[in-house]
Amino acid sequence: MISSHSMIRPGHFKLGLFSPNCSGGMAITSVDERWQATWENNLELGILADNLGLEFLLPIARWAGYGGKTDFQGDSLETITWATGLLSKTNRINIFATAHSAFFHPLVAAKQFATMTQIGKGRFGLNVVCGWNKPEYDMFGIQLSDSHDERYEYGKSWFSLIKKAWEEKVPFSWDDKYFKVQDAVCSPGLYGDTLPPVMSAGSSPQGQKFAAENCDFLFTVLLDLESGKQIVKNVKDIGRCVYNRNIDLFTTTYVVCRPTMKEARDYHHYYASENADSEAVDRLMSLMGMHAHSFPRDQIDSLKLHFAAGHGVYPLVGDPDFICGEIEKIAASGFSGASLAFVDYLAELPFFGDEVLPRLVAKGIRLKT
Ligand SMILES: Cc1cc2nc3c(=O)[nH]c(=O)nc-3n(C[C@H](O)[C@H](O)[C@H](O)COP(=O)(O)O)c2cc1C
C-alpha cells in the first residue's frame, strides 16, 4: 500500500490551523472575542483556510473542559465527525481527526477513517494521541496506565490492527495482549488504496519512538529553537537508523500578528495577562504537570503567561516581517511544518494570509500554491 499526499512536499513549509474545534482555541482568556467553537465558525474557517492554500486543519481531541470563568475548551466538536463534515465542504486541504487510541475500538476506527478517505478523496489525515488526561479517562471508566511504555505499546497494537484492517482484502483474525478479533473486514478500504498521512502528538522519548516507528509525522512542542533542532535530529535519526524510515516533524505555535510590533505586544498583554482565565490556566498546568511529560516540570511555573496566551506553545507575536522571520527559523531548525492558532481565527487569519503568506513565498520557505 502506498503513501502519497500533499503533506509531503519537500522544500515547502506546511502550515495549518490547530484547535478551532474547541472553545477558546488555544487561548485561555476571557476577552469577548475569544473563539466560539460553533460549527458555523468552523465551516467558514475551513473554507477560508482551504482558499488560502493552507495544508491542514487539525483538531484537539477534548472530552471535557478545564473549568475556570470560561470553561476553557468546554465546548468541543468531536474530531471524527468534525473532520467528516469539513471534508465534504472543502476541496484541497488535508483535514485530520485526532483520535485517542483508548476510546475507539480499532475496527470501528479503521472503518470510520476509511470512510473519511472516501469522502475526502484522500485528504483525510489521522492524528493519534495515546493519552495523558486522567479525568477524561476516568470519564470513560478507562484506566490510564501510569507507564508511558504501556500507553505507547497499546497505541502500537491499536494502530497496527487498524492498518491490517485497511490492508487485508479477506477476513482476518488478530490476537495480541490488547485485541482479539475474528473474521474482520473493512470494506470499502482506503480511497485509491493509499495510506492517509498519519501523525502522532507527543513529546516524551516513548512518544518520539512511537512516531518514528509508526507515523509520517511527529507533532511536538517547541520550547526553543536550539532544543527543537536537536529533537528533529534525534527523531529523524531514530527513524532512519532503527526503523529504516523517514519521519518529518511538525510543531505548534500561536499567532498574534498586527501591523506593528507594539500593537501585537499590546494585544498579547491585553488578552493573556490582563484577561487570563487564571483558574483554567492553573487547572490545565497542574493536569499536565501530573500526567504529561510534554513540558519539563521545573519550567512549568515560568510558562503561565504562555499557557494563557496559547496553551504553552511557541509564540509568534509581532508584525508580519517578524513572524515571517520566526517561521523561517523554525523551518531552518528542521521542522517541516507548524500549526497556527489565533484568539479569533476568523478575524485574524485574513491578515496573516495577506501579509505573512506572501512573505514566506518570497523568501522561498513556502512554494506557490
Ligand atoms: C502538539 C501536541 C498536540 C496534542 N494534542 C492532543 C489532543 O488533541 N488531545 C489530547 O488528549 N492530547 C493531546 N496531546 C497530548 C499527547 O497526545 C500526549 O498524550 C501527551 O503529550 C503525553 O504524552 P507524552 O508524554 O508522550 O508527550 C498533544 C500533545 C502535543 C505535544
The ligand as an SDF file (V2000), in Angstrom:
LIG
                    3D

 31 33  0  0  0  0  0  0  0  0999 V2000
    1.4550   19.1450   19.8770 C   0  0  0  0  0  0  0  0  0  0  0  0
    0.6270   18.2470   20.7350 C   0  0  0  0  0  0  0  0  0  0  0  0
   -0.7520   18.0780   20.4720 C   0  0  0  0  0  0  0  0  0  0  0  0
   -1.5370   17.2660   21.2850 C   0  0  0  0  0  0  0  0  0  0  0  0
   -2.8830   17.1260   21.0380 N   0  0  0  0  0  0  0  0  0  0  0  0
   -3.6520   16.4080   21.9260 C   0  0  0  0  0  0  0  0  0  0  0  0
   -5.0530   16.2940   21.7910 C   0  0  0  0  0  0  0  0  0  0  0  0
   -5.6390   16.7950   20.8450 O   0  0  0  0  0  0  0  0  0  0  0  0
   -5.7450   15.6140   22.7550 N   0  0  0  0  0  0  0  0  0  0  0  0
   -5.1380   15.0190   23.8180 C   0  0  0  0  0  0  0  0  0  0  0  0
   -5.7960   14.4600   24.6700 O   0  0  0  0  0  0  0  0  0  0  0  0
   -3.8010   15.0640   23.9110 N   0  0  0  0  0  0  0  0  0  0  0  0
   -3.0650   15.7520   23.0230 C   0  0  0  0  0  0  0  0  0  0  0  0
   -1.7150   15.8240   23.1680 N   0  0  0  0  0  0  0  0  0  0  0  0
   -1.1160   15.0340   24.2420 C   0  0  0  0  0  0  0  0  0  0  0  0
   -0.3580   13.8610   23.6660 C   0  0  0  0  0  0  0  0  0  0  0  0
   -1.1110   13.0810   22.8330 O   0  0  0  0  0  0  0  0  0  0  0  0
    0.2360   13.0030   24.7570 C   0  0  0  0  0  0  0  0  0  0  0  0
   -0.7540   12.2290   25.3600 O   0  0  0  0  0  0  0  0  0  0  0  0
    0.8650   13.8110   25.8280 C   0  0  0  0  0  0  0  0  0  0  0  0
    1.7350   14.7140   25.2270 O   0  0  0  0  0  0  0  0  0  0  0  0
    1.5670   12.8750   26.8060 C   0  0  0  0  0  0  0  0  0  0  0  0
    2.4210   12.0480   26.1480 O   0  0  0  0  0  0  0  0  0  0  0  0
    3.9670   12.3710   26.0620 P   0  0  0  0  0  0  0  0  0  0  0  0
    4.4070   12.3730   27.4790 O   0  0  0  0  0  0  0  0  0  0  0  0
    4.4960   11.2890   25.2190 O   0  0  0  0  0  0  0  0  0  0  0  0
    4.1400   13.7360   25.4700 O   0  0  0  0  0  0  0  0  0  0  0  0
   -0.9310   16.6080   22.3500 C   0  0  0  0  0  0  0  0  0  0  0  0
    0.4510   16.7440   22.5780 C   0  0  0  0  0  0  0  0  0  0  0  0
    1.2210   17.5380   21.7910 C   0  0  0  0  0  0  0  0  0  0  0  0
    2.6830   17.6450   22.0760 C   0  0  0  0  0  0  0  0  0  0  0  0
  1  2  1  0
  2  3  1  0
  2 30  2  0
  3  4  2  0
  4  5  1  0
  4 28  1  0
  5  6  2  0
  6  7  1  0
  6 13  1  0
  7  8  2  0
  7  9  1  0
  9 10  1  0
 10 11  2  0
 10 12  1  0
 12 13  2  0
 13 14  1  0
 14 15  1  0
 14 28  1  0
 15 16  1  0
 16 17  1  0
 16 18  1  0
 18 19  1  0
 18 20  1  0
 20 21  1  0
 20 22  1  0
 22 23  1  0
 23 24  1  0
 24 25  2  0
 24 26  1  0
 24 27  1  0
 28 29  2  0
 29 30  1  0
 30 31  1  0
M  END
$$$$
